[in-house]
Amino acid sequence: VVRTPAEVAPAIMEVLAESKVVEPGSNRNFLIELNIESTRHNEIQLVGNRSWCIALGGRDCSVQMHEQKLLEVSLTQELLDVEIERARGETAEVLRGDKGTLARMESEAERFGEATGLDSVSTFECIVEGFRHFFMEMNTRIQVEHVVTELVYRLEFANPDDPAEIFYVDELIEAMALLALHGARLPKPRRLVRNVSGLEVRINATNQALQPHAGGMIRSWSPPIEGEIRFDQGIGTRNPDTGAFVFYRLAGAYDSNVALVLTAGSDRRDNYERMAEVLRRTELRGDDLQTNLPVHYGLVQWFLGRGVMAEPSTRFMQSRRRSPLMRVCRR
């Protein structure tokens, strides 16, 4: 890593010295890349039919561990407007800067989708540092956290010849099916706000060291409470004849993810408070069963205590001797 101009020449000489030991005929070109120490991970949800492309706001997926996302929260113009209205001083300035960054990411994502003829649902992923963002990749598939976007926006399709004739789409997979069947015939929709904020946590089979812990048996799981959205891979499905919980053994061959738990709110704080109550009342019991449910409860409480608009870096969940890199936005 080069931090000053004086370090450039020695670094290049070191790379050239290493390249001399490769096999004859090898490609000895090298790359100079921008090094970003404190990164956030933001992504923009896109829907397109080859002729139009619409962005459905963003998701902040910076809270990660083992290269996997743990907590995802919506990031929209409407959310930032609400938070800016309540903020003061430096915090308000930071949020206004974030709103500008989001607007640029959405605009670039739509241009990217139109230029590439996007004809389905995709995600425009970016690395964010301060108010700067850098394109990382386009994920041309539905993503696990797509429901976070569904909680904050719905699509309104109107007949161009009769604006009074409309229909609504609340699920992105339904939008994908419509695009596959009628893509060219679909007019560009409007995005309508459903909730100001959406939040998802991923319940994983991990031990107290936050390492994968497979093989446990789930023997009971409390039913979802009001306002809780749970995608549990069918684990919580009861026996249709007896109503009894069907025991489930967690396999260890694949991803440690057990379930997705989501909530929506009228603002970011309301959203976190609802999730805190969901996690507090969730009872997940079994044999040799360990999950990160307590970790998520602690995470949500941390945001409620330090600032719901805090912006952790992607290294937030790593073991560090000093405080995690982040910007904390207080009301």
Secondary structure, 3 states (H helix, E strand, C coil): CCCCHHHHHHHHHHHHHHHCCCCCCCCCCCCCCCCCCCCEEEEEEEEECCCCEEEEEEEEEEEEECCEEEEEEEECHHHHHHHHHHCCHHHHHHHHHHHHHHHHHHHHHHHHHHHCCCCCEEEEEEEEECCEEEEEEEECCCCCCHHHHHHHEEEEEEECCEEEEEEEECCHHHHHHHHHHHHHHCCCCEEEECCCEEEEEEEECECCCCCECCCCEEEEECCCCCCCEEECCCCCCECCCCCCECCEECCCCCCCEEEEEEEEECCHHHHHHHHHHHHHHCCEEEECCCCCHHHHHHHHHHHHHHCCCCEECCCCCCCCCCCCCEECCCC
